[in-house]
Amino acid sequence: MNSKVVSRLGTLMWKPHESESLHILLRNLAQTRPSLVLLCLVILTSLLTVWSVPTRGALIQSHSPILIEGNGGFTQQNGVISGNGTASDPYIIEGWAIYSPEGNAIDVRDTDAYFTIRNSIVDSDNPGHPTGCVFDNFVACQKGIFLFNVSNCRIEDLGVSNNELGIVVDRSKSILIEGTIANLNSEGVDVTDSMNITLANNMLSTGFKAFTVENSTEITIKENRFFLGNRIDNQASWISNSTDALFSENTGEIIGMEVISSGKIMISTNNLTFDYSLRISGSLGLTVLGNHFLGSLVLSRSVNTTISANYLVSGGIDVDGFGSYNITPDNLVNGFPLHFHRDCNGVRIEDVQAGQIIIINCDNIRIANVRIGNTSQGVEMFSVRDTAVVNSTLSGNFCGICLSDSKNVTMAGDTVLNNFFGLEDTNSRNVLISHNTVSDNAWFGIYLWGSSQGTVLDNSISGNQEGIRFTVSSAITIEGNTITSNKFGILVDPAQRRLVGHSHNLSFYHNNFLANLWYSATDYGVNNIWDSGYPGGGNFWSDFVGVDNCSGLTQNVCPDSDGIGDTPKLFARTSVDRYPLMKPFAPLVVVTAKYAPNVISLGSVSKYFTVSIQLPLSLGVSKVVLSSIRLNGTIGLAAGSRATVVSLNGAQVLIVRFSMADVKTLFTKSGGYRLFLTGNIVDSFAFRPFEAATVIRVQSG
């Protein structure tokens, strides 16, 4: 007998529950005298030696590969030791060790007699590589056991190890595989075009896939134990194009299972692990009940799928907006409730620790002061409108907040850190992302794909692989963000150029780019703008090398510094910030402004319109850049006029003058008009805009 086959006899004949009993006995004995332990081990070794011989058949003996074609092939030469092929007295193939590195070890074709294969070992020591065997030439793969067009077969208490394919059931029916150990085959059990197949109480230690079921019906997979093999290319098992299947009470480790284009599948009370424990796609009428998953459950384009009473750890439920799902409130993620709402209006989820939040096709939703961590998608939203996620903490998830195909959504004041993706949006319109802290996310801090007409405002974005990425997005304003210590600051259409279109009409200004490792910004889009014009200015770049001696639209009024670099900031080959800031941008300051006269006559012959500007006490008027002052964004100070400073109640007031003729161009007739006064304050610390708004009266005459 082959020595490698002999070495596996103990493993085959020692059943799992008996092995656990032995371990318990030995642990208890270890607490007694060593001599007693040694004596018991001698006795147990003797018992094992006796028990390794099958009790229901002959001694384990070496046998050549078996080929049975038709009912007449059940002969003694093909390993049959008893039986007449009836239901009450099936043919028995038992007690064999078959080593077949080239062809199939046991090959049965075109039979309907009842037969049982049991208490044997099938081993090839030739597991093969799945990509070269299964995908390229399935028929030529070496198989431990191959059943083709077979009915009424029972496989029990076998060891099927190190074959390219362990057990293959093809175009067969009424097959039971029970109590079998399938160890490190490239695939454990493959079922195709078959019906009434049961896998029960087996141990499957996979080298590539534990099992596959395709184009089959009436399938039961229950009470099996799965273990990961020692390969690094393990893949998900699957049930594909099949109906009426039960996957129940299975335990252990499995790379994952997929249910593809199948119907009427019950998946219940399993204990399975890995990143994506279960994926369901394109399927109908599935029930997922009472499972324990270490990992995530993924739902895609499936209909009438019910998810109830599952417990998910270090994962969650990932859904799309194209299916019909009933996800009940009794599902838990990391021990906290999963909030699922579909086709709803006015839902409020506030001040809670949640396992996960999923919103589909809803209006007027408010999610506030929520904490979610260590799941797949913290907050998932599809086709929502007029919705807000505010002041919440999303940490340690695959994606903190994921939004898709929505409009009028606000994400504000949130803390989004240590996720893989921070904030992600796909194909939404009018999204406001403001005043969030987005830090230390493994890939994107913020990712906008196909987004339009949105605003990214006053966020702190730091320590991410990519601070903000845009792909085929348009008409978005990115203003006032601090983008610090990311590997890449902002990327616009990296690698997607020429493939899926361009991002366009994006506006970037008043952002601070500080100490980003590789690039502050790259831009492969079209018609994007990197400043707000003059005198509003562009962005602050910590790597900008330039001087500020001049001012003006073309920076040719010298000497007259204005807090803006005299030369542009060039990057990404063709992108340019025409007015790079010399100091970091600081938030807008609201000042007080008084106007004289406060009523303007369209017939007035006054030469000047005077404005008195009072700043907060902490800001000196001497730091105001006079060339930056504008009225309604277009009218500068009167030519040749001089600004004066006076004291008023301990505060300094800056008095400036505009040409009355220029001011009158803002009015077309008598009535009330709103005036906006703007300008910049530049000191040794910051570039800070200011603004004052008031309404004045205009009369004719």
C-alpha positions in Angstrom: 0.0 0.0 0.0 1.2 3.5 -0.7 2.9 5.0 2.4 1.2 8.4 2.0 -2.2 6.7 1.9 -1.5 4.6 5.0 -0.5 7.8 6.9 -4.0 9.2 6.5 -5.9 6.2 7.8 -6.1 7.5 11.4 -7.5 10.8 10.2 -10.1 9.1 8.1 -11.4 6.7 10.7 -11.2 9.1 13.7 -14.5 11.0 13.5 -14.7 14.7 14.6 -16.9 14.2 17.6 -14.7 11.3 18.8 -11.6 13.4 18.3 -13.0 16.2 20.5 -13.9 13.6 23.2 -10.3 12.3 23.1 -9.0 15.9 23.6 -11.2 16.4 26.6 -10.1 13.2 28.1 -6.5 14.0 27.7 -6.9 17.4 29.2 -8.5 15.9 32.3 -5.8 13.2 32.5 -3.1 15.8 32.3 -4.1 17.1 35.7 -3.4 13.6 37.3 -0.2 11.6 37.6 2.1 11.3 34.5 2.2 7.5 34.8 -1.6 7.3 34.5 -1.5 9.5 31.4 1.1 7.3 29.8 -0.9 4.2 30.6 -4.1 5.7 29.1 -2.2 6.7 25.9 -1.0 3.2 25.4 -4.6 1.8 25.8 -6.0 4.5 23.4 -3.3 3.8 20.8 -4.2 0.2 20.8 -7.9 1.1 20.4 -7.1 3.4 17.5 -5.1 0.6 15.8 -8.1 -1.7 16.1 -10.7 0.9 15.1 -8.8 2.0 12.0 -10.0 -1.3 10.4 -13.5 -0.8 9.0 -16.1 -2.5 11.1 -18.6 -2.9 8.2 -16.4 -4.3 5.6 -13.0 -5.7 4.7 -9.6 -4.4 5.9 -8.3 -1.3 4.2 -6.5 -2.5 1.2 -4.9 -0.9 -1.9 -7.0 -1.0 -5.0 -6.5 0.2 -8.5 -8.7 3.0 -9.9 -12.3 1.9 -10.3 -14.4 2.5 -13.5 -18.1 1.5 -13.5 -20.1 2.0 -16.7 -23.7 0.9 -16.5 -25.2 -1.3 -13.8 -23.3 -4.3 -15.0 -20.1 -2.6 -13.9 -20.8 -3.3 -10.2 -18.5 -6.3 -9.9 -16.0 -7.7 -7.5 -13.2 -6.5 -9.7 -14.5 -2.9 -9.3 -14.4 -3.1 -5.5 -18.0 -4.3 -4.8 -17.9 -6.5 -1.7 -21.6 -7.2 -1.2 -25.2 -6.2 -2.2 -27.5 -6.7 -5.2 -28.2 -3.1 -6.2 -31.6 -2.7 -4.6 -32.8 -0.1 -2.2 -32.8 -2.6 0.6 -29.5 -4.3 -0.3 -27.3 -1.8 -2.2 -24.0 -2.6 -3.7 -21.2 -1.9 -1.2 -17.8 -0.6 -2.2 -15.8 -0.5 1.0 -12.4 -0.7 2.6 -10.2 0.5 -0.3 -7.3 2.9 -0.5 -7.1 4.2 -4.1 -4.1 6.2 -5.2 -4.7 7.7 -8.7 -2.5 10.7 -9.6 -3.4 10.6 -13.3 -7.0 9.7 -13.8 -10.2 9.5 -11.7 -9.9 7.3 -8.7 -13.6 6.2 -8.6 -15.5 6.8 -11.8 -19.2 5.8 -12.1 -21.3 6.5 -15.2 -24.8 5.8 -16.4 -26.2 3.8 -13.5 -29.4 3.7 -11.6 -28.7 0.8 -9.2 -28.4 1.6 -5.5 -24.9 1.6 -4.3 -22.8 2.9 -1.4 -19.1 3.9 -1.3 -17.8 4.0 2.3 -14.9 3.7 4.6 -12.2 4.2 2.0 -9.5 6.6 1.0 -9.1 8.4 -2.3 -5.8 10.3 -2.7 -3.7 11.5 -5.6 -1.2 13.9 -4.0 -1.8 15.9 -7.2 -4.2 18.8 -6.3 -3.3 20.7 -9.4 -3.7 24.5 -9.9 -7.3 25.5 -10.2 -6.8 28.2 -12.9 -5.1 25.6 -15.1 -7.5 22.8 -14.3 -11.0 23.9 -13.6 -11.3 26.9 -15.8 -9.4 25.7 -18.9 -10.3 22.0 -19.1 -12.7 20.8 -16.5 -13.3 17.4 -18.2 -9.6 16.6 -18.1 -9.2 17.4 -14.4 -8.3 14.5 -12.2 -11.1 13.7 -9.9 -11.2 11.7 -6.7 -14.8 10.5 -7.2 -16.7 11.2 -10.5 -20.5 10.5 -10.8 -22.0 11.0 -14.2 -25.6 10.3 -15.0 -25.9 8.4 -11.8 -28.8 7.8 -9.4 -29.2 6.4 -5.9 -25.6 6.7 -4.6 -24.5 7.1 -1.0 -21.0 8.3 -0.2 -20.1 8.1 3.5 -17.1 8.1 5.8 -14.6 8.6 3.0 -11.3 10.5 2.9 -10.9 12.3 -0.4 -7.7 14.2 -0.4 -5.2 16.1 -2.6 -7.1 15.6 -5.9 -7.5 18.2 -8.5 -11.3 17.9 -7.9 -12.5 16.0 -4.9 -16.1 14.8 -5.6 -17.8 15.7 -8.8 -21.6 15.0 -9.3 -22.7 15.7 -12.9 -26.2 15.1 -14.4 -27.1 12.9 -11.5 -29.9 12.6 -8.8 -30.6 11.2 -5.4 -27.0 11.4 -4.1 -26.0 11.6 -0.4 -22.5 12.6 0.7 -22.2 12.2 4.4 -19.5 12.0 7.0 -16.7 12.5 4.5 -13.5 14.3 4.9 -12.5 16.2 1.7 -9.1 17.6 2.4 -7.1 20.0 0.3 -8.5 19.2 -3.1 -8.5 22.1 -5.5 -12.3 21.9 -5.1 -14.1 19.8 -2.5 -17.5 19.0 -4.0 -18.8 20.0 -7.4 -22.5 19.5 -8.4 -23.8 20.4 -11.8 -27.0 19.7 -13.7 -28.2 17.5 -10.9 -31.1 17.1 -8.4 -31.9 15.8 -5.0 -28.2 16.1 -3.8 -27.4 16.2 -0.1 -24.1 17.1 1.6 -24.4 16.5 5.3 -22.0 16.3 8.2 -18.8 16.5 6.1 -15.5 18.1 6.8 -14.3 20.2 3.8 -10.8 21.6 4.0 -10.5 23.4 0.8 -7.5 24.0 -1.3 -9.4 26.4 -3.6 -13.2 26.1 -3.3 -15.1 24.1 -0.7 -18.0 23.4 -3.1 -19.9 24.6 -6.3 -23.5 23.9 -7.3 -24.6 24.9 -10.8 -27.8 24.4 -12.7 -29.2 22.1 -10.1 -32.3 21.7 -7.9 -33.3 20.2 -4.5 -29.9 20.7 -3.0 -29.2 20.3 0.8 -25.9 21.4 2.3 -26.2 21.1 6.1 -24.2 20.4 9.2 -20.8 20.5 7.4 -17.6 22.0 8.8 -15.4 24.1 6.6 -11.7 24.8 7.1 -9.3 26.9 5.1 -6.6 25.0 3.3 -3.0 26.1 3.0 -3.3 27.8 -0.4 -3.2 31.5 -0.9 -5.7 31.6 -3.8 -8.9 30.4 -2.0 -12.1 31.5 -3.7 -15.7 31.7 -2.8 -17.9 28.7 -3.1 -21.1 29.2 -5.0 -24.6 28.2 -5.8 -25.4 29.3 -9.4 -28.5 29.0 -11.6 -30.1 26.6 -9.1 -33.4 26.4 -7.2 -34.8 24.8 -4.0 -31.6 24.7 -2.0 -31.0 24.6 1.8 -27.7 25.8 3.2 -28.1 25.3 6.9 -26.1 24.7 10.2 -22.7 24.8 8.6 -19.8 26.0 10.6 -16.1 26.7 10.4 -14.2 28.9 8.0 -15.0 29.4 4.3 -13.6 32.0 2.0 -17.2 33.0 1.2 -20.2 31.8 -0.6 -22.0 33.3 -3.6 -25.6 32.7 -4.7 -25.9 33.7 -8.3 -29.1 33.8 -10.4 -30.8 31.3 -8.2 -34.2 31.0 -6.5 -35.9 29.7 -3.4 -32.8 29.3 -1.4 -32.8 29.1 2.4 -29.6 30.0 4.2 -30.1 29.5 7.9 -28.2 29.2 11.2 -24.7 29.0 9.6 -21.5 30.2 11.3 -19.2 31.3 8.5 -16.3 33.7 8.3 -14.2 35.9 6.1 -14.4 39.3 4.5 -17.5 38.6 2.4 -19.1 35.6 3.9 -22.1 35.7 1.6 -22.9 37.4 -1.7 -26.3 37.2 -3.3 -26.8 38.5 -6.9 -29.5 38.3 -9.5 -31.5 36.0 -7.4 -35.2 35.6 -6.4 -37.0 34.6 -3.2 -34.1 33.9 -0.9 -34.2 33.9 2.9 -31.1 34.5 5.1 -32.1 33.7 8.7 -30.2 33.4 11.9 -26.7 33.2 10.6 -23.5 34.3 12.4 -21.1 36.0 9.9 -17.6 37.1 10.6 -17.6 39.4 7.6 -20.2 41.0 5.3 -23.4 40.0 3.5 -23.6 41.5 0.0 -27.0 41.9 -1.8 -27.1 42.9 -5.5 -30.0 43.1 -8.0 -32.0 40.4 -6.1 -35.8 40.3 -5.6 -37.9 39.4 -2.6 -34.9 38.7 -0.4 -35.5 38.5 3.3 -32.7 39.1 5.8 -33.7 38.3 9.4 -32.1 37.7 12.8 -28.5 37.6 11.6 -25.5 38.6 13.6 -22.6 40.2 11.7 -19.2 40.9 13.2 -16.6 43.1 11.6 -18.8 43.5 8.6 -22.3 44.5 7.7 -24.9 44.3 4.9 -23.9 45.9 1.6 -26.9 46.5 -0.7 -27.5 48.2 -4.0 -30.5 50.2 -5.0 -31.7 47.8 -7.7 -33.2 45.0 -5.7 -36.1 44.3 -3.4 -34.9 43.5 0.1 -36.7 43.0 3.4 -34.1 43.6 6.1 -35.8 43.2 9.5 -34.8 45.2 12.7 -33.6 42.0 14.5 -30.4 41.9 12.5 -27.4 43.0 14.6 -24.0 44.4 13.4 -21.3 44.2 16.1 -24.1 43.9 18.6 -25.9 47.1 17.7 -29.2 47.5 15.7 -29.1 47.7 11.9 -31.4 50.5 10.8 -33.0 49.8 7.4 -35.6 52.0 5.7 -37.0 51.9 2.2 -39.6 54.0 0.5 -40.0 56.2 3.5 -40.4 59.9 4.4 -39.4 61.9 7.5 -37.4 59.2 9.3 -35.1 60.4 12.2 -32.2 58.4 13.5 -30.5 60.5 16.2 -28.3 60.1 19.3 -27.7 56.4 19.0 -24.9 53.9 18.6 -25.9 52.0 15.5 -24.5 48.9 13.9 -25.3 50.2 10.4 -27.7 52.5 8.6 -29.2 51.7 5.1 -31.6 54.1 3.5 -33.2 53.4 0.0 -35.5 55.7 -1.9 -36.5 58.0 0.9 -37.2 61.7 1.4 -36.5 64.1 4.2 -34.2 61.9 6.3 -32.1 63.2 9.3 -29.3 61.2 10.7 -27.6 63.0 13.6 -25.2 62.3 16.5 -24.9 58.7 15.4 -21.8 56.5 16.1 -21.0 53.6 13.7 -17.7 51.6 13.7 -16.0 48.5 12.3 -18.5 47.6 9.7 -18.6 47.5 5.9 -20.7 50.6 5.0 -21.4 52.8 8.0 -24.2 54.8 6.3 -25.5 53.6 2.9 -27.9 55.8 1.0 -29.4 55.2 -2.4 -31.9 57.5 -4.2 -32.5 59.7 -1.2 -33.6 63.3 -1.3 -33.5 66.3 1.1 -31.5 64.3 3.5 -28.8 65.1 6.1 -26.1 63.2 8.0 -24.7 65.6 10.7 -22.5 65.6 13.7 -21.9 61.8 13.5 -18.8 59.7 13.9 -17.9 57.0 11.4 -14.7 55.1 12.2 -13.1 51.9 11.2 -15.5 51.0 8.4 -14.8 50.0 4.8 -16.8 53.1 3.8 -17.8 55.7 6.3 -20.7 57.3 4.3 -21.6 56.0 0.9 -24.2 57.9 -1.2 -25.5 57.1 -4.7 -28.0 58.5 -7.2 -29.4 61.1 -4.8 -30.0 64.8 -4.6 -30.1 67.6 -2.1 -28.0 65.8 0.5 -25.9 67.4 3.3 -23.0 65.8 5.2 -21.9 68.3 7.8 -20.0 68.3 11.0 -19.2 64.6 10.8 -16.0 62.9 12.0 -14.9 60.3 9.4 -11.7 58.6 10.3 -9.7 55.4 9.9 -12.1 54.0 7.3 -10.9 52.5 3.9 -13.1 55.1 2.1 -14.2 58.2 4.0 -17.1 59.9 2.2 -18.1 58.5 -1.2 -20.7 59.7 -3.7 -21.7 58.3 -7.0 -24.0 60.1 -9.5 -25.6 62.5 -7.1 -26.6 66.1 -7.6 -26.4 69.1 -5.2 -24.5 67.5 -2.4 -23.1 69.7 0.3 -20.0 68.3 2.2 -19.1 70.9 4.8 -17.2 71.3 8.1 -16.3 67.6 8.4 -13.1 66.1 9.8 -11.9 63.5 7.3 -8.7 61.9 8.4 -6.5 58.8 8.2 -8.7 56.9 5.8 -6.7 54.2 4.0 -7.6 55.4 0.5 -9.9 58.3 -0.3 -10.9 60.9 2.2 -13.7 62.1 -0.2 -14.5 60.5 -3.5 -17.0 62.0 -6.0 -17.8 60.0 -9.1 -20.2 61.4 -11.6 -21.3 64.0 -9.1 -22.6 67.4 -10.1 -23.6 70.9 -8.8 -22.2 70.3 -5.3 -20.1 72.0 -2.7 -17.1 70.8 -0.7 -16.7 73.5 1.9 -14.5 74.1 5.0 -13.5 70.5 5.7 -10.3 69.3 7.4 -8.9 66.6 5.2 -5.7 65.0 6.5 -3.6 61.8 6.6 -5.5 60.0 3.8 -3.9 58.2 0.8 -5.9 60.7 -1.4 -7.5 63.7 0.1 -10.2 64.3 -2.5 -10.7 62.5 -5.8 -13.0 63.5 -8.6 -14.0 61.3 -11.5 -16.2 62.6 -14.4 -17.8 65.1 -12.0 -18.9 68.6 -12.9 -20.0 72.0 -11.6 -18.7 71.5 -8.0 -17.2 74.2 -5.8 -14.3 73.2 -3.6 -13.7 76.1 -1.1 -12.0 76.8 2.2 -10.8 73.2 2.9 -7.5 72.4 4.7 -5.9 69.5 2.9 -2.9 68.4 5.0 -0.4 65.5 5.1 -2.2 63.3 2.6 -0.1 61.4 0.1 -2.1 63.1 -2.7 -4.0 66.3 -1.9 -6.6 66.5 -4.8 -6.7 64.3 -7.8 -9.0 65.1 -10.8 -9.5 62.2 -13.2 -6.3 60.3 -12.5 -5.9 57.4 -14.9 -9.5 57.7 -16.1 -8.6 60.3 -18.7 -9.5 59.4 -22.2 -11.6 56.4 -20.9 -14.7 57.6 -19.3 -14.8 61.4 -19.9 -13.5 64.3 -17.9 -14.4 66.2 -14.8 -15.2 69.7 -15.9 -16.2 73.1 -14.5 -14.8 72.5 -11.1 -13.8 75.5 -9.0 -11.0 75.3 -6.4 -10.2 78.3 -4.3 -9.3 79.4 -0.8 -8.1 75.9 0.1 -4.9 75.3 2.1 -2.5 72.6 0.8 -0.1 71.8 3.5 2.7 69.3 3.5 1.0 66.7 1.2 3.6 64.0 0.5 3.7 63.5 -3.2 1.4 65.9 -5.0 -0.8 68.8 -3.7 -3.0 68.5 -6.7 -3.2 66.9 -10.2 -5.9 67.9 -12.7 -6.6 66.0 -15.9 -10.1 67.5 -16.3 -11.2 70.3 -18.6 -12.3 73.9 -17.9 -11.5 73.7 -14.2 -10.6 76.9 -12.3 -8.1 77.1 -9.4 -8.7 80.6 -8.1 -11.6 83.0 -7.6 -10.1 85.8 -9.7 -8.7 89.1 -8.4 -8.7 90.2 -5.6 -10.4 87.1 -4.1 -7.3 85.0 -4.7 -6.6 81.3 -5.2 -5.3 78.7 -2.8 -2.4 78.5 -0.3 0.3 76.1 -1.3 3.0 75.2 1.2 5.3 74.3 -1.6 4.8 77.5 -3.5 8.0 79.5 -4.1 7.2 83.1 -4.9 7.3 86.7 -3.7 4.7 89.3 -3.1 5.9 92.8 -4.0 3.1 93.9 -6.3 -0.7 94.0 -6.6 -3.4 94.3 -9.2 -5.1 92.1 -11.8 -1.8 91.4 -13.6 0.3 91.9 -10.4 2.1 94.9 -12.0 1.3 97.6 -9.4 4.6 97.8 -7.6 5.6 98.1 -4.8 2.3 97.3 -3.3 1.9 93.8 -1.7 -1.6 92.3 -1.5 -1.1 88.9 0.0 -1.1 87.2 -3.4 2.0 85.8 -5.2 3.3 87.9 -8.1 3.6 84.8 -10.2 1.2 81.9 -10.8 1.4 78.4 -9.3 1.7 75.9 -12.1 1.0 72.2 -11.6 -0.2 69.1 -13.5 1.3 70.4 -16.7 -1.5 72.7 -17.8 -3.3 73.7 -14.5 -2.6 77.0 -13.0 -3.6 79.0 -9.9 -3.2 82.6 -11.1 -3.4 84.1 -7.7 -1.7 81.9 -5.1 -2.0 83.1 -1.5 1.1 83.9 0.4 -0.5 83.0 3.8 -2.9 80.3 4.7 -6.5 81.1 4.1 -8.6 81.9 7.2 -12.4 82.1 7.5 -14.4 85.1 6.5 -14.8 87.9 9.0 -18.1 89.9 9.1 -17.4 93.6 9.8 -19.6 96.6 10.4 -20.0 99.2 7.6 -21.8 102.5 7.6 -22.5 104.4 4.4 -22.7 108.1 3.7 -25.0 109.2 2.3 -27.4 106.4 3.4 -30.0 107.5 0.9 -28.7 108.0 -2.6 -30.5 110.3 -5.0 -30.2 109.3 -8.6 -29.8 113.0 -9.4 -27.1 113.7 -6.8 -24.0 115.6 -7.9 -21.9 114.3 -4.9 -18.5 113.1 -6.0 -17.9 110.4 -3.4 -19.8 107.6 -1.6 -18.1 107.1 1.7 -17.9 103.9 3.8 -16.7 103.6 7.4 -15.4 100.1 8.1 -15.1 98.9 11.7 -13.3 95.6 12.2 -13.3 93.3 15.3 -10.9 94.5 18.0 -8.5 91.6 17.4 -7.9 92.7 13.8 -6.0 95.9 13.0 -7.2 98.1 10.1 -3.6 98.6 9.1 -3.6 95.0 7.7 -6.5 95.7 5.3 -5.4 95.5 1.7 -6.9 98.6 0.2 -6.6 97.4 -3.4 -8.8 94.4 -2.5 -11.8 96.4 -1.3 -14.8 96.1 -3.6 -18.4 97.2 -3.6 -20.7 94.5 -5.0 -17.7 92.7 -6.3 -17.0 95.1 -9.1 -16.4 98.7 -7.9 -13.0 99.5 -6.4 -12.0 102.6 -4.5 -12.1 106.0 -6.2 -9.0 106.8 -8.1 -6.7 109.1 -6.2 -8.7 108.9 -3.0 -6.9 108.2 0.3 -8.1 106.0 3.2 -8.1 107.5 6.6 -8.2 105.9 10.1 -10.0 107.3 13.1 -10.7 106.1 16.6 -14.3 105.5 17.7 -15.0 104.3 21.3 -11.5 102.7 21.4 -11.8 100.9 18.1 -10.2 101.9 14.9 -12.4 102.7 11.9 -11.2 102.7 8.3 -12.8 105.3 6.1 -12.7 104.7 2.3 -14.4 106.4 -0.6 -15.9 105.2 -3.9 -16.8 107.3 -6.9 -20.5 108.2 -6.7 -20.7 107.9 -10.5 -19.5 104.3 -10.3 -21.9 103.5 -7.5 -24.9 104.8 -9.4 -24.2 102.2 -12.1 -25.5 99.6 -9.6 -29.0 101.1 -9.6 -31.5 101.3 -12.4 -34.4 102.9 -10.6 -35.5 104.0 -7.2 -36.1 101.4 -4.4 -34.1 99.4 -1.9 -30.8 97.8 -2.9 -28.5 95.5 -1.0 -24.8 96.5 -1.0 -21.9 94.1 -0.3 -18.6 95.4 0.8 -15.7 92.9 0.6 -12.0 93.0 1.0 -8.9 91.1 2.4 -7.0 91.3 5.6 -3.4 90.0 5.4 -1.1 89.7 8.3 1.9 87.5 9.2 -0.4 84.6 9.9 -3.3 84.5 7.5 -5.1 85.7 4.4 -8.6 86.6 5.6 -11.5 88.0 3.6 -14.0 90.3 5.2 -17.6 91.2 4.3 -20.3 93.6 5.3 -23.8 93.7 3.8 -26.5 96.4 4.2 -29.6 97.8 2.4 -29.7 101.4 1.3 -32.5 103.5 -0.2 -32.3 104.9 -3.7 -34.6 107.7 -4.7 -35.2 109.6 -7.9 -34.5 113.3 -8.2 
